[in-house]
Amino acid sequence: MKEAMKKLKSGLMGMAVLVLLSIVVAAPDLAAQFQAPGELGVLAPANIAKARPKAPFDLTGAWLHANGDENGERYLPPATGFKFTPAAQAHFDAAKQAVKDGKIYRNDIGLCWPSGLPIMMTRVWPVSMIQLPTSIFMISELMNSLRVVYMDGRKHTDPDIAVRSFNGESIGHWEGNALVIDTTNFVADHHWVNDQAGIPASDDFHFIERITMSADGMTLTSENTLIDPKGWEGEWKATKRFRRVDDRDIAEVECLPDLNDHMPSVHSKDNVR
């Protein structure tokens, strides 16, 4: 019996050593998903101080999606030449039926799931932007969602080791007078291009923005390309416009399920899950 217990303890010790070794070996890979070895953070003074061409414009300020004709707050698929995949079509059809039944289809945002891209950019909440040479910070008043656009020349993280998120990983660069932002590495579950219409965004969602500023500095025009081979065929094009709101600051806005209990759309009888 003693010999058996000794062998058991020895085996457990061996397993523990293997686990520790696997953690040590994996640690560099884990760190690599956030930052390459020797790479400076975007707020490191040495990174900010590096010589770079002057940006054609400065986004710093508060911006509000300018609703109006052909600039709705929700992304709607093109009227012609657009085709969903069967899986996405099933969601789209189910959402349409829910509307007919007077219900809300999968109201994840009402249940405090993050809005994610592209939704966080186009709701009736201002987005505060802070532009640095190395990065652009975007904070939406909608749940205070944070988005960082990396402008220091880094590449996208390998999707096999990326820490996926609702806002994805945004890499930006300047092309002439335009800011081009390429965003990938999204989560799949509870993530939507249009939650109301039942258009999901998968982990293969790819969002490209080409942003220009008007001569008076008061309007941003964002020409968007939406790609998701799990959701639709080819590329989906859309243009959104934002107006500068100098009289607005963003407030702390937390989404707490208890505070949303008064919303009929978060209850199961009104919300198609």
N, C-alpha and C positions, 0 to 999 in steps of 0.2 A: 504493500500500500504506500509506504514511504517513498519507494523507488518510483512509483507511478506519479505521486504528487511532485517529486523532484523533476521528472520529465515534463509534466504539465507546466510547472513554473518556468522551466527552461524554454519550453515552446512559446509561452506567452511573452517572455523576455525577448525572444528572437523576433516575434511579431511586432513588438513595440519598437525595437530597433529599426526594423524594416519600414514601419510607418514614419518614424522620425527621419530616416534617410530619404524617404520619398518626399517629405515636406521640404527638406533642405534642397534636394535636387530640383523640386518644382518651384521653389521660391523665386529664382531668377526669371522663370517664365511668367510667374504671377506678376512680378514687378513690370515685366516688359509690356503687359497690356496697358499700363498707364503711361510709361515713359521709357524710352530707350536709354541704355547705359550712357551716362555722361551728358544726357540731354537736359537742358535747363528748363525749368518751369516757365510758364508765360509771364509770371509776375517777378521773376528773378531780375534784379536791376541789370545784371550783365547781359541778359537776353534782350531786355528793352533797349539797352544802349547800343546794340549792334547797328551798324550802318545799313539802312534800307532805303529804297526809293520812297519819296513822299507820296502818301496816299492821295488819290484824286478828290476825295471828300471825306468828311468826318460824320459818322452816324450818331455820335454822342448826343443824347437827348431822349425824350419820350415820344413814342410813335403810336398812332392809333389806326387800326385798319379802317380805311375810309369806305364804309358801306355805300352802296348806290348801284346804279345800273351797271350790269356786267361786272360787279365787284362784290358779290355776295360773300357772307362770312363763312359759308361752307363750300367745299370743293364739289362741283357737280361734273360728272363725266361728259365728254364731248357728245353733242347730239348725233353725230354721224361718225362712222368708221371706228367705233369703239366696241370692244367685246370683252366681257368678263370671263374668267375661268369658271368652270362649273362650280367649284367650291365658293368662290366669291359671289356668283350669281345666286346661289342658294341663300346667302345672307341678304343680298339686295332684295330678292323676292319676299323673304320673310319680313323684312322691315316694311316693305310696301303694304303687305297684308296687315301688319300691326297698326299702321297708320289708319287703314280702313276700319279697323276694329277699335279705334280710339285709344290705342295703347302706345307706349314708348318701347322702342326696340333696344334692348341691352344698354341701358343708360349708365354706362360705366362711370362717366364723369360725375353724374349725380350721386354715385356711390363712392366718390372720392378716389377713383383711379386717376392717375395723371392724364392730362389731355394729350400730351405728346405732340410731336410734329406730324403733320403740318398744322394741326388744330390750334396749338398755343399761339400761333402767329396771327390768326384771323378772327378771333372772337372779340366781343365788345369790351375788351379790357386793354388798357395801354401796355406797351412793352417798353421798358427803359433799357437803353443801350449805352454802353461805355466802351469806347474804342481806344485801344492801345496799339502800338506798333506790332505787338506779338499776338494779339487776341482781341476779340470783341465779345463782351459779356452782354447777354440779353436776359432780362428778368421780366416775365409776364406777371401782371397783377392777378391773373387767373391761377390761383393756388401758388403764386410766387415761384412758378416753374423757372428753373435756371437752364440756360443754354450757353455753352462756350464755343465760340468759333476760333479754332486755332489758326493763326496767321504767321507762324514762325517757320514755315517750311516743312513741318513734319508730315508724314504720310499717314494714311489710315492704318489702324491696328489690324493685324491679321485676324480675319473673322473667326478663326479657330480658337483664338485666345482672348478675343475682345470681351469686355464687360458691356453687354448690350443694355440699352436703356430706351425709355420712351421718346427722348429727344435725340437719340443716336449720337454719333460722333461726327462733328462738323469740322471740315477742313476748308479754309478759305484762301483765296489769292486774288490779286488784282489783274484784270485784263482790260487795258486801256482805261476807259472811264467807268468800268463796271466792277463790282464786287461779285465774284463767283464763289458760291458756297456749295460744297458737295458733302452730303450727309448720308452715312450708312450705319451699319451695326445697330439696328433697332431690335427691340423685343417683338414678339409676335402676339402674345395673349393680351387681351383687353386694349389693344392698340388699333385706332381707327383713322382712316382718311376722312370719312364722314360718318360720324356715329349715328346721326339721325336717319340717314339713308341706308345704313347697314353696309358701308363699304370698308372692309377691313384692310389693315396694313400688316403684311407678314414680316418675318425676319429677313426677307430678301428685298424689302422696300428700299428704294434709292430715291433721294430727294435732292434736286439740283435747283439752286436759285441764282439768277443773274440780276443783280440789283443796281439800279442807277438812281441818281438824285437829280431833281429839277434844278434849273439855274438859280432859283431863289432859295434853294435849300429847304423848302417846305414840304416836298412830296418825294416819296420813294416809290419806284415802280419795280416790282419783282416779277420777272418772267420765270415761271417754274416749269420744271420737267419732273413728272412723277413716273417712276418705273417700278413695277412689281410683277415679275413673271408668275408668281403664285396668285396674283389678283386679276390681272388683265393682260391683254396682248399689246406689245409695242409700248410706245411712249404716250403719256397723257400730258398735254400742254395746258397751262393756265396762267393768267396774269393777275396779280394782286397789287393794289395801291395802298399806301399808308401816308397819313398826313402828320406833320410835326405838331405836337400839342405842348407848347411851352408853359401852359398854365396847369399842367398836371404832374403830380408825383404819384408813384405807386405806393399803395398801402400794404400792410401785412394782411394777407387774406389766406386763412387756413381753411381747408375743407375737412369738416368734422361730421361724420355720419349722423351723430345725434342732432346736429343743427339742421340737417336736411330731412328730418323726419316729417316735417310739414309738407314736403314736396310729394304730391301723388305719384310722380314718376319713379320714385325710388322704392315703391311698394310692389310686391310681387304681383298683385292682381292687376296692376296697371303697367308693369314693366315686363316685357317678353324677354326672358333670360334664355 
